[in-house]
Amino acid sequence: MKKLIIVAGFLISTSVSFSQDIDSRILKNKGKQAEKLYVYNKNSYNYLLFELDHSYELVSKKSLSKEQISLMKKNITLSDSDLANIGTPNFNFYDLGIRLSKSERQYVQVNKEKVLVFYAIPEVTKAFTTSPLNTK
């Protein structure tokens, strides 16, 4: 009985330590899949982390072309917390309902002067190949 309690305690502490290392945004976005990737496919996990942190940029609306401005999504509302987290490891664009496109950039109006530009998946993948997070 004592051995069973020790083994159970070890397993619980191991699972807690794994979950502490996994980025909470990835856990929220991917659930149990995040834990499996973290343990068995670290490079895929790193890609998800890279995607969350490096797949967008905040630009001046003046820097966009008329065509890009016409593609701008204005129906996404960013909270004060979202605005404060842009560019930090706490920003999770999945919370806004944004998913990266397979073929084109997406533009989200932040305010009258600023726009979030989300890169297309091929652009993010290409950038990841030269990232220090890429372990392959």
C-alpha positions as CSV (number, residue, x, y, z in Angstrom):
1,M,0.0,0.0,0.0
2,K,2.8,2.4,0.9
3,K,4.5,1.7,-2.5
4,L,1.3,2.5,-4.3
5,I,1.0,5.8,-2.5
6,I,4.6,6.7,-3.4
7,V,4.1,5.7,-7.0
8,A,0.9,7.7,-7.2
9,G,2.6,10.7,-5.7
10,F,5.5,10.5,-8.1
11,L,3.1,10.3,-11.1
12,I,1.1,13.3,-9.9
13,S,4.3,15.4,-9.3
14,T,5.6,14.4,-12.7
15,S,2.4,15.4,-14.5
16,V,2.3,18.7,-12.5
17,S,5.9,19.5,-13.5
18,F,5.2,18.8,-17.2
19,S,2.1,21.0,-17.2
20,Q,4.2,23.8,-15.6
21,D,6.6,23.7,-18.5
22,I,3.9,23.7,-21.2
23,D,2.9,27.2,-22.3
24,S,-0.6,27.8,-20.9
25,R,-1.8,29.3,-24.2
26,I,-1.0,26.0,-26.0
27,L,-2.7,24.0,-23.3
28,K,-5.8,26.2,-23.7
29,N,-5.7,26.0,-27.5
30,K,-4.8,22.3,-27.9
31,G,-5.7,20.6,-24.6
32,K,-4.3,17.1,-24.2
33,Q,-2.7,17.2,-27.6
34,A,-0.3,19.9,-26.2
35,E,0.9,17.5,-23.5
36,K,1.5,14.7,-26.0
37,L,3.4,17.1,-28.4
38,Y,5.5,18.4,-25.5
39,V,6.6,14.9,-24.5
40,Y,6.7,13.1,-27.9
41,N,7.2,15.7,-30.6
42,K,9.0,18.7,-29.1
43,N,9.6,20.4,-32.5
44,S,5.8,20.4,-33.2
45,Y,5.2,21.9,-29.8
46,N,7.9,24.5,-30.5
47,Y,6.2,25.3,-33.8
48,L,2.9,26.0,-31.9
49,L,4.8,28.3,-29.5
50,F,6.6,30.1,-32.4
51,E,3.2,30.5,-34.1
52,L,1.7,32.2,-31.1
53,D,4.6,34.6,-30.6
54,H,5.8,35.3,-34.2
55,S,2.9,35.0,-36.6
56,Y,1.8,38.6,-36.3
57,E,3.0,42.2,-36.1
58,L,1.5,45.4,-35.1
59,V,1.7,48.0,-37.8
60,S,0.6,51.5,-38.6
61,K,-2.6,51.7,-40.6
62,K,-0.9,54.3,-42.8
63,S,1.7,51.7,-43.9
64,L,-1.0,49.5,-45.5
65,S,-2.2,49.7,-49.1
66,K,-5.8,50.4,-50.0
67,E,-6.2,46.8,-50.8
68,Q,-4.9,45.6,-47.5
69,I,-7.2,48.1,-45.7
70,S,-10.2,46.8,-47.6
71,L,-9.3,43.3,-46.2
72,M,-9.2,44.5,-42.6
73,K,-11.5,42.8,-40.2
74,K,-13.3,45.3,-38.0
75,N,-15.6,43.0,-36.2
76,I,-13.0,41.6,-33.8
77,T,-13.0,43.4,-30.5
78,L,-9.8,43.5,-28.4
79,S,-10.2,44.0,-24.7
80,D,-7.8,46.2,-22.7
81,S,-6.1,43.0,-21.6
82,D,-5.7,41.9,-25.2
83,L,-4.2,45.3,-26.1
84,A,-1.8,45.2,-23.2
85,N,-0.7,41.7,-24.1
86,I,0.1,42.2,-27.8
87,G,3.7,41.4,-28.4
88,T,4.1,39.6,-25.0
89,P,4.1,35.8,-24.2
90,N,0.6,36.3,-22.8
91,F,-1.1,37.3,-26.1
92,N,-3.3,34.5,-27.5
93,F,-4.9,35.3,-30.8
94,Y,-6.9,32.1,-30.6
95,D,-8.9,33.8,-27.8
96,L,-10.1,36.3,-30.5
97,G,-11.2,33.5,-32.8
98,I,-8.4,34.1,-35.2
99,R,-6.9,31.2,-37.0
100,L,-4.0,31.6,-39.5
101,S,-4.9,31.3,-43.1
102,K,-3.3,28.8,-45.4
103,S,-3.0,31.3,-48.2
104,E,-3.3,34.9,-47.2
105,R,-2.5,37.5,-44.5
106,Q,-5.2,38.7,-42.2
107,Y,-5.6,42.3,-41.0
108,V,-7.4,43.2,-37.7
109,Q,-8.0,46.8,-36.8
110,V,-6.8,47.5,-33.3
111,N,-7.7,51.2,-33.2
112,K,-7.7,54.1,-35.6
113,E,-4.0,54.1,-36.1
114,K,-2.9,50.4,-35.5
115,V,-3.5,47.1,-37.3
116,L,-2.5,43.6,-36.4
117,V,-1.2,41.7,-39.4
118,F,-1.3,37.9,-39.2
119,Y,0.9,36.1,-41.6
120,A,-0.2,33.1,-43.7
121,I,0.8,29.7,-42.5
122,P,3.5,29.3,-45.2
123,E,5.2,32.5,-44.1
124,V,5.2,31.3,-40.5
125,T,6.5,27.9,-41.4
126,K,9.3,29.5,-43.5
127,A,10.3,31.7,-40.6
128,F,10.3,28.8,-38.2
129,T,12.8,26.9,-40.3
130,T,15.5,29.4,-39.3
131,S,14.3,29.9,-35.7
132,P,16.3,28.6,-32.7
133,L,13.1,26.9,-31.6
134,N,13.4,24.6,-34.6
135,T,15.1,21.4,-33.4
136,K,15.3,19.7,-36.7
